[in-house]
Amino acid sequence: MGCLDDGHFAVEIENGVSIGHDGVLLGNEGGGVIEDAVKILLDGLGEDVNREGLRKTPLRVAKALREGTRGYRQKVKDIVQGALFPEAGLENRVGYAGGTGGLVIVRDLDLFSYCESCLLPFQVKCHVGYVPSGERVVGLSKLSRVTDVFAKRLQEPQRLADEVCSALHQGIKPAGVATILQCTHIHFPDIESVFLDSNHQGWVKVLVSSGSGVFENKTADVWDDFFSLLKFRGIDMDKIHFREPSDQCWCPSQSGKVSSKIGPVSPVMITAVASIIKSLGEDPLREELIGTPSRFVKWLMNFQNSNFDMKLNGFLCGGSVNEEVNFNNKKISSELNIPFWSQCEHHLLPFHGVTHIGYLMSDGFNPIGKPLLQSIVHFYGFKLQVQERLTRQIAETLSPLLGGDVIVVVEASHTCMISRGIEKFGSSTATIAVLGRFSTDPIARASFLQSIPSPTLSGQQ
Amino acid sequence: MGCLDDGHFAVEIENGVSIGHDGVLLGNEGGGVIEDAVKILLDGLGEDVNREGLRKTPLRVAKALREGTRGYRQKVKDIVQGALFPEAGLENRVGYAGGTGGLVIVRDLDLFSYCESCLLPFQVKCHVGYVPSGERVVGLSKLSRVTDVFAKRLQEPQRLADEVCSALHQGIKPAGVATILQCTHIHFPDIESVFLDSNHQGWVKVLVSSGSGVFENKTADVWDDFFSLLKFRGIDMDKIHFREPSDQCWCPSQSGKVSSKIGPVSPVMITAVASIIKSLGEDPLREELIGTPSRFVKWLMNFQNSNFDMKLNGFLCGGSVNEEVNFNNKKISSELNIPFWSQCEHHLLPFHGVTHIGYLMSDGFNPIGKPLLQSIVHFYGFKLQVQERLTRQIAETLSPLLGGDVIVVVEASHTCMISRGIEKFGSSTATIAVLGRFSTDPIARASFLQSIPSPTLSGQQ
């Protein structure tokens, strides 16, 4: 496996529909291995692999992974060749332009890649440019396409930048190539630390660059031109610290903190993840990948099927209410923007965002506090979930504690909406559950909904 | 042709690489017809269809059009079936949630579609939601996928909203479906009016909605919930005028103004465009499509190969300089944000943006005015182009008029970067040409580049 000779795109299509020319290959080779491995992982999480929501999850995960790592089966040569166009330079004057020396930049390409340290997708905003040489330019979309070939592999930001740079240099043979990547990696708290660290930052961000030819020297003037062209698009390089080669690995899974609640990691699950990596065409013994199966399993175990009491323990106390809206003789109390982290049971991919909770109470009565609300949200978040069920479960659990009139809104970004061939980067999902008076009284609903401010999802690019 | 039974995605890949399972079909049936038609159009524009940049344009256009209208060959049933999941509702309480009655919304889906009035792509920001019923929810990504099936056809905003709404209603069988589309259509001036209307708005925008079931009544309370969920994502529906059925067709090509310079439209070209529409599986005699070939050709003729004198006529006068930056004993004069419109010769798709021009002059000397700069930009814009060449040609033309020290920056959004399977919605391209002192003096370059403010491309979503 590994490299096929053709450059076909395998677009994710779920539910048994074929995924393009190499669909057969997927079904017979890589796909089967991944599906079996995913069944082992689900079993290790204490899940019933035959329940309705999970039954096709192994198939869906296999297809998503094959699609997300299609770069292993693509060749830059096929993309760039035939998209090189002769373009006259400036022959009779002193200067650079056209096919000779005039900088060409494509900015703000949204991509995603897979972190080789933990197997989670990470987002990439890519800026790529080159200085033409030999009166030859490349079709602009090819800068995006070539970047995507290397993004769709197990990656690390600096290597991704270097590989794109080097591939474009070889393909276009320009005076130089420059790449700047703004990478954003999801940073889940584990189920233990989430209760201790209320200011947990949901993202890790790094900025990396790579340059060839005239860009090889990081202090070359041509880099100033490049930065200027980014700057007046609102990207201020002066304010950003570029990552140094000596900096620690960026992946949060490398920080080493593991919840003591998780216990020893199952060797069977680790072997299953290693078999997935191998079936993608990678070498699980490559230095950077050796610890990956173990890190992935440790992370996954945050979402194991577990019981309620363990987590609510110690949090059953009252507290102050953040927001109040007068509503007839009662007040709408609300707790807005409670962060949550969860794992989509259809694709084994993270989704995360905020929960807004409202409830109707007689004047002054306030039975529970923010910590309890938070722990209920976290309890239902840290498992294999779908957003609709998460919303309902939070509402149903709160209802007896809060007098029955409850509204819950969950807003989330789903990793499965940016990976898997969907690639809807800016999209977000909202779900509502309404109980008691909120289900019958549109004015009560509207009063609560209007009290929600307009933030962007925290840390979102 | 028309509807195939499978739902395969045909992803655009250029330069002779196959495009998926129906690649053969493309080559033998639809593709050949479109390629022949595109050759006729290029010929009608006075172009040499064998010159290097255009040689593969017919093939590229055929593939892009087939990819951009793949919705004709997809079935919603294949996408939704098997992605319906049982999800318990709230059985023992008064309320709505989970699989029963709790609103589910996906916001900010970026798509593009093709305008049936003029065949140009238009951008769509889609918000779609439904109220589950029967304890059944649909995979979130399917809302995006089904929308895309109808977007990838020749469309009109209201029909697109209605078709998506109706297809999701049939597929999910929910209590109701709601769609809101923010559509943005490029609005080119023609080569005549661009000189007269310096405030030309580059976009036409409309907002449409459609609702089924509980959303059928536009004043239903559930619409308020829907709007609230959009509002706190920064989308303020109160400020937006929804399009009424009685409103005029939104497509700017329907306004009827045609440059007198273009002359009678070639029947051969019109027949060629009609054959393209037919080969996509559409009926060129459908009422809304009857005038489309003629409108497309009229628009295309703005980009015919033409001579210089005609356009510069009347504009060779001096004028004031907008910006000045002191630079040693000379001054860098600059004219920033001159809009331009052009047509990508590789894909016959529009690109547009702004040009920044800087030149070095002795104190007080100012040979030409903004009108001349604008007409030179427009002259090189209104033809089949590539951005690199456009930048160089503007610089070369200005050099003898401005004393030889010239810098030109072109910033553009390329329609070919959002359609054709690339779909990089936020991306933009920048090119530089430098002549004389600007090519040798990095401080001069930096002084000019730093003087460019940070606008977003005008009118951009």
Interface residues (C-beta under 8 A of the other chain):
Chain A: D6 G7 H8 F9 V11 I13 E14 N15 G16 V17 S18 G20 H21 E52 G53 K56 D78 Q81 G82 A83 F85 P86 E87 A88 G89 L90 R93 V94 G95 Y96 A97 G98 G99 G101 G102 L103 V104 I105 V106 R107 D108 L109 D110 G129 P132 V137 G139 L140 S141 S144 R145 D221 D224 D225 S228 L229 K231 F232 R233 G234 H346 V386 Q387 E388 R389 T391 R392 A395 E396 S399 G404 V406 V408 V409 E411 H414 C416 M417 R420 G421 I422 E423 K424 F425 G426 S427 S428 T429 A430 T431 I432 A433 V434 L435 G436 F438 S439 T440 P442 R445 A446 L449 Q450 I452 P453 S454 P455 T456
Chain B: D6 G7 H8 F9 V11 I13 E14 N15 G16 V17 S18 G20 H21 E52 G53 K56 D78 Q81 G82 A83 F85 P86 E87 A88 G89 L90 R93 V94 G95 Y96 A97 G98 G99 G101 G102 L103 V104 I105 V106 R107 D108 L109 D110 G129 P132 V137 G139 L140 S141 S144 R145 D221 D224 D225 S228 L229 K231 F232 R233 G234 H346 V386 Q387 E388 R389 T391 R392 A395 E396 S399 G404 V406 V408 V409 E411 H414 C416 M417 R420 G421 I422 E423 K424 F425 G426 S427 S428 T429 A430 T431 I432 A433 V434 L435 G436 F438 S439 T440 P442 R445 A446 L449 Q450 I452 P453 S454 P455 T456
